[in-house]
Amino acid sequence: MPVDRLDEIRAADGWLWLDVTDFDADDVAEVGRHFGFDALEIEDVLDWSKFPKVEERDDHTLVVGHGLSTAVSDRLATVEYDVFIGDRFLVTFHGEDLSGFVWGRTHAVVPGALNAAGPDLLWARIAESGAEGYRPVVDGLEQRIEELEDRAIRADPSVPADVLALRRDSQTLGEVVSAQRDAFRILGREEYPAITRQGRRRLTHVYDDYSRLTRTLEAAPVLLASVLETYRGTVAERANEVMKVLTVFAAIVLPLSLIAGVYGMNFSHMPELLWRWGYLGVMILMLIVGVSLWVYFARRGFVGGPRLGAVPGVVGRGLVEFVKVTTKPATMLLNLGRNAPADENKD
């Protein structure tokens, strides 16, 4: 729309929504001149603001907010939007076409969609759609945490780096969403120019949406810390298991080394050195000692694998599966035998 037509359109009946997505400083200054925006408001549009805010003017209200950016795919980012709400106009600036404004442009041209709503109600509907845009991201965060929990139980080495990255993104998203919640809480409870009672009621619903999102995001750091503790506990448990197995092997090898050391001293008056079956006897003794120690440690649960007491149950499950496999062909043959007469009669 040419900027020089704004005065003509504003002079007509009804109200105007001007949605600006591609602009520079001159465009903002020209639009501001037509609608009576001051220099500070124009500066707010051109300068990036980290947190949302609400400012009151004589005949309109300025809302600065943030929406999720889709231009950056490898990390979480937000884009600022600026909204000017007047009695007969709604002017919006945003560098990236956000989902809420796309929804507004789509439904604003549908007959009866807005039910003769004013600029404040249209903005409230756009804000509701913008809040819904955060929901898939928050749901994805919860799903991502569940996946990290499963990987933490498996002691996946990439879990700590993913937890730290997800914690950073959740913190950034939490700061933006909580600030949005505070801004809409103010808009829904306090009186501002060009925002009617119905508009405040609708903006209260937006505040509720952001409140629910904030509660979920506030729980994310605690859940991520729990995932990290689970990972550390799993790694420590596996390290303890390895140390336990190594200790068991060392305990088994120790008496065997003692026996080998005694019979390796080569003294002249060792009677066993002259025995014909002395070597075989020592080997059998070492085997008995080693197996006995392994059985002892296995019964105490010091080594991995099923304990000896659980072997009958494991064998029983194996036999059940074996019976199922072996009886299946017989069942198939029996069914074929039952169906054979019917096939013959049919012929």
Backbone hydrogen bonds, N-H to C=O, Kabsch-Sander energy under -0.5 kcal/mol:
donor,donor_aa,acceptor,acceptor_aa,energy
5,R,2,P,-1.3
6,L,3,V,-1.6
9,I,5,R,-2.3
10,R,6,L,-2.8
11,A,7,D,-1.5
12,A,8,E,-0.5
12,A,9,I,-1.0
16,L,88,R,-2.2
18,L,16,L,-0.5
18,L,90,L,-2.5
19,D,17,W,-0.6
20,V,18,L,-0.6
20,V,92,T,-3.2
21,T,19,D,-0.5
23,F,21,T,-0.5
28,V,24,D,-2.1
29,A,25,A,-2.3
30,E,26,D,-2.4
31,V,27,D,-2.5
32,G,28,V,-2.7
33,R,29,A,-1.8
34,H,30,E,-1.6
35,F,31,V,-1.8
36,G,32,G,-1.1
37,F,32,G,-2.4
42,I,38,D,-1.9
43,E,39,A,-2.2
44,D,40,L,-2.0
45,V,41,E,-1.6
46,L,42,I,-1.8
47,D,43,E,-2.6
53,K,64,V,-2.0
55,E,62,L,-2.7
57,R,60,H,-2.1
61,T,85,I,-2.1
62,L,55,E,-2.8
63,V,83,V,-2.8
64,V,53,K,-2.8
65,G,63,V,-0.5
65,G,81,Y,-2.4
67,G,79,V,-2.7
69,S,77,A,-2.5
73,S,71,A,-0.6
79,V,67,G,-2.8
81,Y,65,G,-2.3
82,D,93,F,-2.7
83,V,63,V,-2.8
84,F,91,V,-3.2
85,I,61,T,-2.8
85,I,83,V,-0.5
86,G,84,F,-0.6
86,G,89,F,-2.9
87,D,59,D,-0.6
90,L,16,L,-2.4
91,V,84,F,-2.4
92,T,18,L,-2.7
93,F,82,D,-2.8
94,H,20,V,-1.9
95,G,80,E,-0.7
98,L,96,E,-1.1
102,V,98,L,-1.9
103,W,99,S,-2.4
104,G,100,G,-2.0
105,R,101,F,-2.4
106,T,102,V,-1.9
107,H,103,W,-2.3
108,A,104,G,-2.1
109,V,105,R,-0.6
110,V,107,H,-0.9
113,A,110,V,-1.9
122,L,118,G,-2.1
123,W,119,P,-2.4
124,A,120,D,-2.1
125,R,121,L,-2.3
126,I,122,L,-2.4
127,A,123,W,-2.7
128,E,124,A,-2.1
129,S,125,R,-2.0
130,G,126,I,-2.2
131,A,127,A,-2.2
132,E,128,E,-2.0
133,G,129,S,-1.1
134,Y,130,G,-0.5
134,Y,131,A,-1.2
135,R,131,A,-0.6
135,R,132,E,-0.7
138,V,134,Y,-2.3
139,D,135,R,-2.8
140,G,136,P,-2.3
141,L,137,V,-1.9
142,E,138,V,-2.0
143,Q,139,D,-2.3
144,R,140,G,-2.4
145,I,141,L,-2.1
146,E,142,E,-2.0
147,E,143,Q,-2.1
148,L,144,R,-2.1
149,E,145,I,-2.0
150,D,146,E,-1.8
151,R,147,E,-2.2
152,A,148,L,-2.5
153,I,149,E,-1.8
154,R,150,D,-1.2
155,A,152,A,-1.0
156,D,151,R,-2.4
159,V,156,D,-1.8
162,D,158,S,-1.9
163,V,159,V,-2.7
164,L,160,P,-2.3
165,A,161,A,-2.2
166,L,162,D,-2.5
167,R,163,V,-2.5
168,R,164,L,-2.0
169,D,165,A,-2.2
170,S,166,L,-2.7
171,Q,167,R,-2.0
172,T,168,R,-2.3
173,L,169,D,-2.8
174,G,170,S,-2.5
175,E,171,Q,-2.2
176,V,172,T,-1.9
177,V,173,L,-2.7
178,S,174,G,-2.5
179,A,175,E,-1.8
180,Q,176,V,-2.3
181,R,177,V,-2.5
182,D,178,S,-2.1
183,A,179,A,-2.1
184,F,180,Q,-2.4
185,R,181,R,-1.9
186,I,182,D,-1.8
187,L,183,A,-2.1
188,G,184,F,-2.0
189,R,185,R,-1.2
190,E,186,I,-2.3
195,I,192,Y,-1.7
196,T,194,A,-0.6
200,R,196,T,-2.3
201,R,197,R,-2.2
202,R,198,Q,-2.2
203,L,199,G,-2.4
204,T,200,R,-1.5
205,H,201,R,-1.0
206,V,202,R,-1.2
207,Y,203,L,-2.0
208,D,204,T,-2.0
209,D,205,H,-2.0
210,Y,206,V,-2.3
211,S,207,Y,-2.0
212,R,208,D,-2.1
213,L,209,D,-1.9
214,T,210,Y,-2.2
215,R,211,S,-2.2
216,T,212,R,-1.6
217,L,213,L,-2.2
218,E,214,T,-2.4
219,A,215,R,-1.0
220,A,216,T,-0.6
220,A,217,L,-0.6
223,L,219,A,-2.1
224,L,220,A,-2.8
225,A,221,P,-2.2
226,S,222,V,-2.0
227,V,223,L,-2.1
228,L,224,L,-2.3
229,E,225,A,-2.2
230,T,226,S,-2.3
231,Y,227,V,-2.4
232,R,228,L,-2.4
233,G,229,E,-2.7
234,T,230,T,-2.5
235,V,231,Y,-2.7
236,A,232,R,-2.6
237,E,233,G,-2.4
238,R,234,T,-2.5
239,A,235,V,-2.5
240,N,236,A,-2.6
241,E,237,E,-2.2
242,V,238,R,-2.4
243,M,239,A,-2.6
244,K,240,N,-2.4
245,V,241,E,-2.3
246,L,242,V,-2.7
247,T,243,M,-2.4
248,V,244,K,-2.2
249,F,245,V,-2.5
250,A,246,L,-2.5
251,A,247,T,-2.4
252,I,248,V,-2.0
253,V,249,F,-2.7
254,L,250,A,-1.8
256,L,252,I,-1.0
257,S,253,V,-2.7
258,L,254,L,-2.0
259,I,255,P,-2.5
260,A,256,L,-2.6
261,G,257,S,-2.5
262,V,258,L,-2.4
263,Y,259,I,-2.2
264,G,261,G,-0.7
265,M,262,V,-1.1
270,M,267,F,-0.9
273,L,270,M,-1.5
274,L,271,P,-1.3
275,W,272,E,-1.1
278,G,275,W,-0.8
281,G,277,W,-2.3
282,V,278,G,-2.5
283,M,279,Y,-2.2
284,I,280,L,-2.4
285,L,281,G,-2.4
286,M,282,V,-2.7
287,L,283,M,-2.4
288,I,284,I,-2.5
289,V,285,L,-2.5
290,G,286,M,-2.6
291,V,287,L,-2.7
292,S,288,I,-2.4
293,L,289,V,-2.3
294,W,290,G,-2.3
295,V,291,V,-2.7
296,Y,292,S,-2.3
297,F,293,L,-2.7
298,A,294,W,-2.4
299,R,295,V,-2.5
300,R,296,Y,-1.7
301,G,298,A,-0.9
302,F,297,F,-2.7
303,V,297,F,-0.6
310,A,307,R,-1.2
311,V,307,R,-0.5
311,V,308,L,-1.0
314,V,310,A,-2.0
315,V,311,V,-2.8
316,G,312,P,-2.4
317,R,313,G,-2.1
318,G,314,V,-2.1
319,L,315,V,-2.3
320,V,316,G,-2.1
321,E,317,R,-2.1
322,F,318,G,-2.1
323,V,319,L,-2.6
324,K,320,V,-2.1
325,V,321,E,-2.1
326,T,322,F,-2.5
327,T,323,V,-2.2
328,K,324,K,-1.0
330,A,326,T,-0.7
331,T,327,T,-2.2
332,M,328,K,-2.1
333,L,329,P,-2.3
334,L,330,A,-2.3
335,N,331,T,-2.2
336,L,332,M,-2.1
337,G,333,L,-2.2
338,R,334,L,-1.8
339,N,335,N,-1.8
340,A,336,L,-1.0
343,D,339,N,-1.7
344,E,340,A,-2.2
345,N,341,P,-2.8
346,K,342,A,-1.9
347,D,343,D,-1.6
